[in-house]
Amino acid sequence: MKVAVVGLGMEGNHALHSLLKFGHQVYASDVNEDLNIYVDNFDGRLKVELGRHDWEKINSADAVVVSPSLWKRDIIEKITSKNKIFSKVFPKHRDIFTIGVTGTNGKTTTAFMIRDILKNSGHKVLIGGNAGGGFDGYTRLMLEVTREDYDYLIVEVCDMTLDFSRDNFDFDLVVVTNLGWDHMNVHRTMKQYQKSMYDFIKDKRAVLNKNDELLSSFGDKPFNGDKPCFFDIYTGGLNLIGKYNRQNAAAACKVAEILDIPEKKIKESLASFKPVGGRITELSMDGSRIIIGKTDNVSAVSAVFGETEFDLVILGTPREGEYWRFDIFTEVANFNPQYIILFPGLDDTTSQAKEILRKNDYKGKIKISGDISEITEFISTHHRNYKTIFIGGNGQDKITEIKGVLEEIS
């Protein structure tokens, strides 16, 4: 089948690779000429065009994948047949009971908790979605369900793709973990983010965080379907650290209760649940406690730092234009650890981060390191001087690399 991919951001790039792996012929395009698209041409089945869209090629395709970032733009109107939209050409996923997991933080952990509970209860479950969360993207899910039959489909929905996800999936149940300060280039304000989330869930059965003020206020709003259910804090056995993970577990527990999963299975599954790769976990090294994982926005950092006082903090920096993520350094300065090491997480914005720390009266020592091996060597050599160490911020791949080295050492 000939498939056109319009827009080659993270989601479009994942779609391109998935389509090729499933044997399709792909025309992919983006108006940005500076993208670095590296992929084998799969025996001539791939044509990539940068700097323009060839609408003759796009409209002659059998199906069209449109990047979520372009979903509500005028570009959609240039696709002559809306029945060629990929989710309509490949509609099998709409026949499966679908659980959406969205919000700012905790989506991946919550989604995997739900998956484990359902799998341990004998159900066949497919999980995926948000490419930014480490999955292979929404298109991969729509392709994957054509291979086998599933009882449940769990979709991690990035809060930047609510419109796209609403139109391309039929959600039977939606979990919203929290609304935090992230992706403000899209949401602009928290009030607008709250409104977008309400519009997304108002006609669905929703499971919401009672501890989040922006979500708890939805209890007084009109819903086209059932009134939302609220989760609080899970009090059962759990191997994960932090109140935030107990909220994630409570969300998974509430979903399982709605689906009539026996309480025993829920408790067993959560008690044996292991941290998801790249997410917050804890290591011990000669008595030093190391908390490490993805915390790429100020809400995530606040949740972690609100529970533990850290002596040494190692942070990856965000991309140049992601102004809202630099609030991480203001927040960390307020907690005033003894020592902060900065490393380029997504871009080398370490000088900007250092300036923010100093402007917010951080008095401790600041070191900048561009070498991951230097950071791991420093921790290996000096960890005994610090009772609690935090490693996070932006740059999930680098954080995961640090974690892997420290696991071997510890």
TAURLIN-V252726 format. One line per field, one symbol per residue. ss: DSSP state (~ for helix, > for strand, _ for the rest). burial: + if it has 16 or more other C-alpha atoms within 10 Angstrom, else -. A space follows every 10 residues. Layout:
ss->???
burial->???
This chain:
ss->_>>>>>___~ ~~~~~~~~~~ ~___>>>>>> __________ _____>>>>> _>__~~~~~~ __>>>>_~~~ ___~~~~~__ _~~~>~~~~_ _~~~~_>>>> >>____~~~~ ~~~~~~~~~~ ____>>>>>_ ~~~___>~~~ ~~~~______ _>>>>>____ _~~~~~~~__ __>>>>____ ___~~~~__~ ~~~~~~~~~~ ~____>>>>_ __~~~~~~~~ ________>> >_________ __~~~~~~~~ ~~~~~~~~__ __~~~~~~~~ ~_________ >>>>>__>>> >>_____~~~ ~~~~~_____ _>>>>>____ __~~~~~~~~ ~~~~~___>> >>>______~ ~~~~~~~~~_ ____>>>>__ _~~~~~~~~~ ~~~~~__>>> >>>__~~~~~ ~~~~~~~~~_
burial->-+++++++++ ++++++++++ ---+++++++ ---------- -----+-+-+ --++---+++ +++++++++- +-------+- ---++++--+ --++-+++++ ++++++++++ +++++++++- +---++++++ +-+-++++++ +++++----+ -+++++++++ +++++--+++ ++++++++++ ++++--+--- --++-+++-+ ++++++++++ ---+++-+-- --+---++++ ++++---+-+ ---+++++++ ++++++---- +---++++++ --+-+--+++ ++--+---++ ++++++++++ +--+-----+ +++++++++- ----++++++ +++-+++-++ ++++++-+++ --++-++--- -+---+-+-- -+--++--+- --+--+++++ ++++++-+++ -++--+----
